[in-house]
Amino acid sequence: MKKKEVPQDKSNLESANFRELCYAVDEDGKYTTANSSGWEPKTVALNNAIEEINERIEDAKNRVQKGETSPIEYCMELHKMDVGILASYVGLWQWRVKRHFKPAVFKKLNNKTLQKYADVFEISVDKLKKLE
């Protein structure tokens, strides 16, 4: 696209004074960079993704309150992680992390394991336990 055609639609980036760097063709036909404040289709997709993430966080929170899952799953969603990422951060197999989502298993975890999760979520072990 030509430099003067780089989208300047309203977006979440604009409100935070951010600009996205794009490649465009200048008047001489050479590639150059141009700043864009946003592009409507990208903004819609980003807003949909954020909305879905917020729904997953709220769902996990409700399930923790009902005793259907452990605070680990809620914190994972809150920090925008998936099981694979969380498992790599705490140094455990994915199946073990999933097992720790079970409230009965979570209650039996030792402090060393809980500390690994607390460190990843940047909270104390006590706060992790109190999220129940």
Backbone hydrogen bonds in HBPLUS format (Angstrom, degrees):
<---DONOR---> <-ACCEPTOR-->    atom                        ^
c    i                          cat <-CA-CA->   ^        H-A-AA   ^      H-
h    n   atom  resd res      DA  || num        DHA   H-A  angle D-A-AA Bond
n    s   type  num  typ     dist DA aas  dist angle  dist       angle   num
A0025-VAL N   A0001-MET O   2.88 MM  24  6.13 154.9  1.95 147.8 155.7     1
A0005-GLU N   A0002-LYS O   2.84 MM   3  5.21 153.0  1.91 113.4 122.6     2
A0003-LYS N   A0025-VAL O   2.88 MM  22  5.45 151.2  1.97 147.9 141.9     3
A0006-VAL N   A0003-LYS O   3.42 MM   3  5.63 171.5  2.42 109.4 111.0     4
A0009-ASP N   A0038-GLY O   2.98 MM  29  4.85 139.8  2.14 132.7 124.2     5
A0016-ALA N   A0013-LEU O   3.16 MM   3  5.39 137.3  2.35 101.5 113.1     6
A0018-PHE N   A0013-LEU O   2.92 MM   5  4.98 167.7  1.93 151.3 147.7     7
A0017-ASN N   A0014-GLU O   3.06 MM   3  5.03 161.9  2.09 109.7 111.7     8
A0020-GLU N   A0036-SER O   2.84 MM  16  5.08 173.5  1.84 154.3 153.6     9
A0036-SER N   A0020-GLU O   2.81 MM  16  5.08 146.6  1.92 142.2 153.3    10
A0022-CYS N   A0034-ALA O   2.84 MM  12  5.30 165.0  1.86 160.0 165.1    11
A0034-ALA N   A0022-CYS O   2.84 MM  12  5.30 148.2  1.94 147.6 153.8    12
A0024-ALA N   A0032-THR O   2.87 MM   8  5.46 163.0  1.90 150.2 153.9    13
A0032-THR N   A0024-ALA O   2.75 MM   8  5.46 156.0  1.81 163.9 168.9    14
A0026-ASP N   A0030-LYS O   2.89 MM   4  5.59 165.6  1.91 155.8 156.5    15
A0029-GLY N   A0026-ASP O   2.98 MM   3  5.33 163.9  2.01 114.6 119.2    16
A0042-LYS N   A0039-TRP O   2.96 MM   3  5.46 119.1  2.34 117.0 131.9    17
A0043-THR N   A0039-TRP O   2.96 MM   4  6.14 154.7  2.03 153.4 160.9    18
A0044-VAL N   A0040-GLU O   2.94 MM   4  6.18 160.2  1.98 160.4 164.5    19
A0045-ALA N   A0041-PRO O   3.07 MM   4  6.28 162.9  2.10 145.3 149.9    20
A0046-LEU N   A0042-LYS O   2.90 MM   4  6.09 159.0  1.94 148.0 154.1    21
A0047-ASN N   A0043-THR O   2.89 MM   4  6.06 162.4  1.92 150.7 155.5    22
A0048-ASN N   A0044-VAL O   2.96 MM   4  6.17 155.8  2.02 148.4 154.9    23
A0049-ALA N   A0045-ALA O   3.00 MM   4  6.23 155.6  2.06 146.8 153.3    24
A0050-ILE N   A0046-LEU O   2.96 MM   4  6.20 160.7  2.00 152.3 157.3    25
A0051-GLU N   A0047-ASN O   2.94 MM   4  6.09 156.3  2.00 145.4 152.1    26
A0052-GLU N   A0048-ASN O   2.99 MM   4  6.21 156.2  2.04 146.3 152.4    27
A0053-ILE N   A0049-ALA O   2.99 MM   4  6.23 157.1  2.04 148.5 154.7    28
A0054-ASN N   A0050-ILE O   2.95 MM   4  6.19 161.9  1.98 150.5 155.2    29
A0055-GLU N   A0051-GLU O   2.99 MM   4  6.26 148.3  2.09 144.8 153.4    30
A0056-ARG N   A0052-GLU O   3.00 MM   4  6.31 154.9  2.06 148.0 154.4    31
A0057-ILE N   A0053-ILE O   2.94 MM   4  6.25 153.4  2.01 151.2 158.9    32
A0058-GLU N   A0054-ASN O   3.00 MM   4  6.19 162.9  2.03 145.6 149.9    33
A0059-ASP N   A0055-GLU O   2.87 MM   4  6.04 157.2  1.92 148.0 154.7    34
A0060-ALA N   A0056-ARG O   2.95 MM   4  6.09 162.1  1.98 145.6 150.3    35
A0061-LYS N   A0057-ILE O   2.94 MM   4  6.17 157.0  1.99 148.6 155.4    36
A0062-ASN N   A0058-GLU O   2.98 MM   4  6.21 160.4  2.01 149.9 154.4    37
A0063-ARG N   A0059-ASP O   2.94 MM   4  6.19 155.7  2.00 149.5 156.6    38
A0064-VAL N   A0060-ALA O   2.92 MM   4  6.17 146.7  2.03 147.1 155.8    39
A0065-GLN N   A0061-LYS O   3.06 MM   4  6.34 160.7  2.09 148.9 153.7    40
A0066-LYS N   A0062-ASN O   2.99 MM   4  6.23 139.9  2.16 141.3 152.3    41
A0068-GLU N   A0063-ARG O   2.78 MM   5  5.03 153.3  1.85 163.2 159.5    42
A0067-GLY N   A0064-VAL O   3.02 MM   3  5.04 152.5  2.10 101.9 110.6    43
A0070-SER N   A0101-PHE O   2.68 MM  31  4.73 122.3  2.01 128.2 140.2    44
A0073-GLU N   A0070-SER O   3.23 MM   3  5.92 134.2  2.45 116.2 123.6    45
A0075-CYS N   A0071-PRO O   2.91 MM   4  6.11 169.2  1.92 156.3 158.6    46
A0076-MET N   A0072-ILE O   2.91 MM   4  6.04 152.2  1.98 145.4 153.7    47
A0077-GLU N   A0073-GLU O   3.01 MM   4  6.28 161.6  2.05 151.6 155.1    48
A0078-LEU N   A0074-TYR O   2.85 MM   4  6.07 160.9  1.89 152.4 158.7    49
A0079-HIS N   A0075-CYS O   2.96 MM   4  6.08 145.2  2.08 143.9 151.5    50
A0081-MET N   A0076-MET O   2.97 MM   5  5.27 164.8  1.99 153.4 155.0    51
A0080-LYS N   A0077-GLU O   2.97 MM   3  4.93 158.7  2.01 108.9 111.5    52
A0086-LEU N   A0082-ASP O   2.99 MM   4  6.21 176.1  1.99 164.8 165.9    53
A0087-ALA N   A0083-VAL O   2.83 MM   4  5.90 162.9  1.86 151.3 156.6    54
A0088-SER N   A0084-GLY O   3.07 MM   4  6.25 153.8  2.15 141.3 147.9    55
A0089-TYR N   A0085-ILE O   3.01 MM   4  6.31 153.0  2.08 150.9 158.6    56
A0090-VAL N   A0086-LEU O   2.98 MM   4  6.25 157.6  2.03 157.2 162.5    57
A0091-GLY N   A0087-ALA O   2.88 MM   4  5.76 121.1  2.24 137.7 151.9    58
A0092-LEU N   A0087-ALA O   3.04 MM   5  5.07 153.8  2.11 141.9 146.7    59
A0096-ARG N   A0093-TRP O   3.06 MM   3  5.35 129.8  2.32 102.7 115.7    60
A0097-VAL N   A0093-TRP O   3.19 MM   4  6.61 155.1  2.26 150.5 157.4    61
A0098-LYS N   A0094-GLN O   2.94 MM   4  6.23 165.8  1.96 156.5 159.9    62
A0099-ARG N   A0095-TRP O   3.00 MM   4  6.11 146.0  2.12 133.2 142.7    63
A0100-HIS N   A0096-ARG O   2.96 MM   4  6.25 140.4  2.12 142.3 152.8    64
A0100-HIS N   A0097-VAL O   3.02 MM   3  5.04 123.4  2.35  95.1 110.0    65
A0101-PHE N   A0098-LYS O   3.09 MM   3  5.30 155.5  2.15 103.4 111.1    66
A0102-LYS N   A0099-ARG O   3.11 MM   3  5.75 160.4  2.15 114.6 120.2    67
A0105-VAL N   A0102-LYS O   3.06 MM   3  5.36 119.7  2.43 107.0 121.5    68
A0106-PHE N   A0102-LYS O   2.85 MM   4  6.07 164.2  1.87 161.9 167.4    69
A0107-LYS N   A0103-PRO O   3.06 MM   4  6.21 156.8  2.11 147.9 152.3    70
A0108-LYS N   A0105-VAL O   3.03 MM   3  5.29 140.8  2.19 104.7 116.0    71
A0109-LEU N   A0106-PHE O   3.15 MM   3  5.34 163.1  2.18 108.7 114.0    72
A0114-LEU N   A0110-ASN O   3.06 MM   4  6.33 168.1  2.07 155.7 159.6    73
A0115-GLN N   A0111-ASN O   2.78 MM   4  5.82 147.9  1.88 142.7 151.3    74
A0116-LYS N   A0112-LYS O   3.22 MM   4  6.53 143.6  2.36 137.5 145.9    75
A0116-LYS N   A0113-THR O   3.11 MM   3  5.19 123.2  2.44  97.0 110.9    76
A0117-TYR N   A0113-THR O   3.29 MM   4  6.72 158.5  2.34 151.1 155.1    77
A0118-ALA N   A0114-LEU O   2.84 MM   4  6.10 165.0  1.86 153.1 158.0    78
A0119-ASP N   A0115-GLN O   2.84 MM   4  5.94 156.3  1.89 147.7 153.3    79
A0120-VAL N   A0116-LYS O   3.18 MM   4  6.43 157.5  2.23 144.5 150.0    80
A0121-PHE N   A0117-TYR O   2.96 MM   4  6.23 159.9  2.00 156.0 161.6    81
A0122-GLU N   A0118-ALA O   2.80 MM   4  5.73 108.7  2.32 136.0 153.3    82
A0123-ILE N   A0118-ALA O   2.98 MM   5  5.08 162.2  2.02 142.1 146.9    83
A0122-GLU N   A0119-ASP O   3.24 MM   3  4.88 149.0  2.34  92.3 101.4    84
A0128-LEU N   A0124-SER O   3.03 MM   4  6.32 155.4  2.09 146.4 153.4    85
A0129-LYS N   A0125-VAL O   2.93 MM   4  6.22 155.9  1.98 152.1 158.2    86
A0130-LYS N   A0126-ASP O   2.91 MM   4  6.10 147.5  2.02 145.4 154.9    87
A0132-GLU N   A0129-LYS O   3.46 MM   3  6.24 169.7  2.47 115.8 118.3    88
